[in-house]
Amino acid sequence: MDRLHELEVFVAVADAGSFAKAGTRLRLSPPAVTRAISALEERLGARVFNRTTRSLTITDIGQRFLESARRILIDLDSAEKEAVGETTVPKGHLTLTASVTFGRSALAPVVGAFLSQHPRMTMSVLLLDRIANLVEEGIDLAVRIGPLPDSNMVAKKIGTVRRILVASPDYLVRRGVPQAPADLRLHSMIAFTGLMPNREWRFLDGKKGNSVSFVPRLEINDAAASIAAAEMGDGITVALSYMVADQIRDGRLAPVLDSFTPAPVPVHLVYLQSRLISPKLRAFIDFAAPRLHATLDSLNLPATKCQQPSS
């Protein structure tokens, strides 16, 4: 029992990067965490962490031992769940997070369908326009849009999205269609700060990346509000392709400078590598991944050059 406890504490510290954070996650006091790690190091006859008052790093021996420790805990967890039949019937609670717009348009319907099929499951969905810390906030799974930094998370790609400029046909008739990125300086720009934090638009010129800066006429920190302003003819804004697919299909918005659109960015489901892949989490990933992939495919309009609207 003590040896398994030491392994659990060791993996938690390695993932959290802190004795204090690991203690919070495991509901242990800092001295209890320290005792467990010290006992493990004494048993191994080697340090698994290098510790100072300001930093904590895993040693080479600790890194090699970490994978074995994970495997032991996973095998034990699987054996326990199989014994009580949990491997066949997902049950329990999951906490998910995604951006507000993606959550509303794509994730919420999938969550509802999953709960309908699994009556023993409950879920919390946190829609946040920030990157949540899965360890500190107790989150099981996140939807991340964009390149992923190197981390201890497992990622499953479910599709891609594009950053595109859009405007209403009425606006483009009144003000003309920009033919080159520099033309944006002559237009009324609606800057959604989530995608234009530096008041610039990054684009592809052939295969080379470039950017154009401008002074926006309107700056908004909410995607839905910036899209609504563009629909009303107030100017040109930037959005992720899935956000404006319906408006483009309906003719309420039109792509602008589409031939300069940056390369697509990936969308992933991510979860902590250390978090044991419980039946409930595996069931949701298996259920959600193909459905979210299909949703992104349906919302991602193919790149097309914007034509001059007829007056």
ABEGO torsion letter per residue (X at the ends): XAAAAAAAAAAAAAAAGBAAAAAAAAGBBAAAAAAAAAAAAAAAGBBABBBBAABBBBBAAAAAAAAAAAAAAAAAAAAAAAAAGAAABBBEBBBBBBBAAAAAAAAAAAAAAAAAABAABBBBBBBBBBBBBAAAAGBABBBBBEBBBBBABBBBBAEBBBBBBBBBAAAAAAAEBBABAAAAAABBBBBBAAABAAGBBBBBBEABBBBBBBBBABBBABAAAAAAAAAAGAEBBBBBAAAAAAAAAAGABBBBGAAABBBBBBBBBBBBAABBBBAAAAAAAAAAAAAAAAAAAAABBBBBBBBBBBX
